[in-house]
Amino acid sequence: MLTLISRFNLDCDFAVAASVGVTYDWALTCGQEVELVWRQRWSLMTAMYLSVRYLGIIFAFLNILINVPTIVLTDAVSWILYITANWMYVVVSPMLRVIMIVRLYAMYQRSRKMLIFLVVIFLAHTILDVVISIMTTKYTSGEELILSGNYICATAYAGNIIPISSITWISATVWEVLVLFLAVWISVKHFRELRQHSTGGVIEDCFTVLLKSHVFYFVSFVVVSCFNLMVLSPAITVNPDTLGLDFYYGILQVMMVVQMFVLGPRLILGVREFTAKLVTDSDAATPMTSIAFQERVHISTGNGV
């Protein structure tokens, strides 16, 4: 009994840590968000940023409600909150892919062929995610347990649903590898062309910013994906009920939340911050705006820019 309570308390600690991390990052970037998002012309990227950011805040709140044992919830409410939180991953993942598609579309100079190619893969991947998520929801059950005065939401998975759900991470990893390859390819091509003509400047800096943020996001995704796929390891499937495995799942939960709800919004915020600095520091911001998501960032300056 004590071991079981300790395991659930550990889950609670990681859930709170993940939720606090999302909220803390929002607090850190709140000033930038007001200046670079709310005060700018609204666009697709504005909608993507606000959706991912504030779905992350809602997720953080739900995560605490679900996992903190001192919060009393009925079985029905616990189950609804659990399913809602899980489906937020399904909703946010396509939004992050849309951000990547727009970045690549801009980097490939608005190539229609590239856009069609990416959209087709995006739709196939999204449909697969939705179908598998529906199957996972169908074969998942939950109930609220009361252990020594602690209210705990417990879930159970039927059949081989966990291996099936891992397909989403395999396909997601393939998508991320493809997107990274396309980003690196076009960046290297542009760098070579610019240096051959002894030019560069703003455009080269722009591609550098896009590529750096993309690589950082990709590395975080690969780490999360590897952790998810390792769940299929025989060492885990044979003996899943251990305190060490709960620690493993806790770390995985924190990394997933950070990757989606912290690094995701920063993909947009970082580029907009770079654009705003160009507008402030020089008149060279004009070519940058055609690359940074095809949108202008209007910052009030003494020159009325």
N, C-alpha and C positions, 0 to 999 in steps of 0.2 A: 504493500500500500504506500509506504513512504517513498519507495523508488518510483512508483507511478506518479505520485504527487510532485516529486523532484523533476521528473521528465516534463510534466506539464508546466511547472514553474519556469523551467529552462526555455520552453517554447514561448512563454509569456515574455521573458526577458528579451529574447531576440526580436519578437514582434514589436515590443515597445521601442527597442533600439532602432529598428528599421523605420518606424513611424516618426520617431524624434528626428532621425536623419533627414527625412523628406521635409519635415516642417522647418528644421533648422536651415536647410539649403534655401527654402523659399524665403525665410527671413533675411538671409544673407544677400539674396539677389532681388529683394523687393524694390529697392531704389532703382536698380537697372531696369527692372520690369516696367515700372511706371514710365521711365524716360524712353525706353527703347521699344516698348510694346503698346502700352495703353495710349501714349501720346502720338503714335505714328498712324499713318494711313493703314486701314485694316486690309488684310489680304488672306490668302490661304494659309500662309505660314503663321500669321497672327492667330488664326483659329486653331491650328495644330499646336502651337505653343501653349495657349490658354487651356486647351482641352487636356493635353498631357499633364501640364502643371497642376491643374485643379482637380483632375481625376486622381492624381497622386495624393493631394491633400485629403480628399474624400476617402481614398484607400487607407491612408494612415489612421483616420478616425475609425473606420470600420475594423481595421486590424486590431486596434486596442479594445474595441467593444467585444470582439470575438475571443481574444486571447487572455484578457485580464480576468483572473478567477474571481475577483471580488464583485464584478458586475453581473447582476442576475438577469438572465434572459430565458425565455421559454424555448422549448425544443424547436418550435416553428420559426421563431424569430432568429435563433442561432443559425438554423439551416439557411434561411433566406439571406442573412448577412454573409455567411460563408460562400454561398453560390455567387452573390453579387460581387464580392471581393475577387473571387476566382475569374469571373467573366470580365473584370476590369483589365486583366492581362490580355484577354482576347480582343478587347476593344482598343487598347492602347498600342498593341503591337502593329496593327495596320497603320496607325497614325505615324509611328516612327518610320515605317517603310515609305510612307508618302513623303516624309521629310527627306529621306534618302533619294527618292525618285526625283524630287524637285531639284535637289543639289546636283545630281548627275545630269539632269536635263539642262541646267544652267551651264555646267562645266563642258558639256558637249555642244554648246552654242545652239541650244534649242533644236536639236536634231529630232525630227519627227520619227524616224526609224528607231532611234534609241528609246524615245518615249513609249512607242507602241510595244517594243520588246520588253521594257520594264513593267509596263502596265499589265501585259499578258501574264507574266510570271507572278506579279503581285496578286492578281485575281485568283490564279490557281492556288497560290500559297494561302491566301486568306480563306478561300472556300474549304481547303483542307483543314485549316485551324478550326473553323467553325464546326465542321462535321465531327472532328475528333473531340472538341469541347462538349458538344451535345452528347456524344457517347459517354464521355467521362462523367458528366452531370447525371446521366441516366443511371449509371452503375455505381454511384456514390451515395452513401447514406450517412446520416449524422444524428447525434443526440447529445443532450446536455447531462453530464454526470455531476454528482455531488460527492466529493471526497473530502472528508474531514472539514466540512464547512466551505470548501472551495468549489465554485461552479466552473465546470470545465466542458468545453465543446469538443466532443470526440467524433472523428470521421472514420469511415471504413470503406474500402474499395473492393468491389466484387470482381471475380475472375481475373483476367489478364489485362485489365484496363490500364495499369501503370505502364507496361511495355508499349501498349498501343499509343498512349499519350506522349511517349517519348518521340514518336514520329514527328511531332510538331517541332521539337528541338532540332532534330536532324535536318528537316527541311529549312528551318530558320537559319541554321548554320550554313547550309548551302547558299541561301540567299545572301547572307552577310559576306561570305567569301567572294561571291560573284560581284557584289556591289563594291567591295574593297578593291578587287582586281580592276574593275572599270575605272574607279577613281584614281588609282595609282597609274594606270595606263595613260589616261588623258592628261594627267598632271605631268608625267615624265615627257610626254609628247610636246606639251606646251612649253615646258622649261627648255627643251632642246631648241625649239623654234625661236623662242625669245632670245636665247643666248647667241644663236647663229646670226641674228639680226642686231645684236648688241642692244637689245631693249629688255624691258622687264618691268621694274618699278612696281606700280600698283597692282597690275594683273598678276605678276609673279607672287607678290605678297598675298594676294587673295587666294590663289591656288594653294599656297603654303598653309594658310589658316584653315581652309576647308579640309585639306589632307590631314593636317595634324589632329584636328578634332575628330575626324572620321576614324583615323587609326586608333586613337585613344578609346573611342566608343566601341570599335571592333574588338579590341583586346579584352575589354570588360565583358562583351557579349560572349566571346569564346570561352572565357573562364567560367561564366555562368552556365553555358551550354555543356561544357565538360563536366561540371558538377552534376547537372541534371542527368546526363547520359550515364554517369557512374552509378546512378541508382539501380541500373540494370545489372550491376556486378553481382556475381554469385555470393560474395561475402556479405552483401547487403540483403539480397532476396532470401537467403537461407535463414538469417538471424536478424530480422528487421526491428525487433523490440529491444533495443539497447540504448543506454544513456549516451554513448558515444555517437550513435547514429542520429539521435535527436540534436546533438551539438552540430553535426554535419548539416542536417536540414535547416538548423537555425542560421548558420553561416550562409547557406544557399539562399534563404529567404531575404537576408539583408542585402546580399549582392544583387539579387533580382530586382529588388525595390530601388536600389541605388542606380542600377543600369538603366531602368526604364523611366523612373520618375525624377531622377536627378540629372544624369548625363543626357537623357533624351531632350529635355528643355534647353539644356546648355548648348546643344548643337545649333540651335537658332540664336540663342542669346549671345554666344561668342562671336558669331559672324556679324550680328547687328552692332555689337560693341566695337568691333574692328572698323565697320563702315562709319559709325558715328565719329570715331577718332579721325578718320580721313577727312570727313566733312569739316571737322573743327580745325584740323591742322593745315589743310591745303585745299586747293581747288581740284586736286587729282581724284576726288571722290566720284566724279561722273562716270568713268569707265567701270568703276567697281560696282555701281548699282546694277549694271546689266548682268553681272555675274552672281551677285548676292541675292538669289531668289527672284530676280527680275522685279525688284521693288525698291523704291527710293526711301531713304531714311532721312526724314526732315528734322534737323536739329536747329534750334534758334541760335543764330550767331549775330555778331555785330554787323556782318555783311548781308544779313537777311537771307542766308542760304536755307 
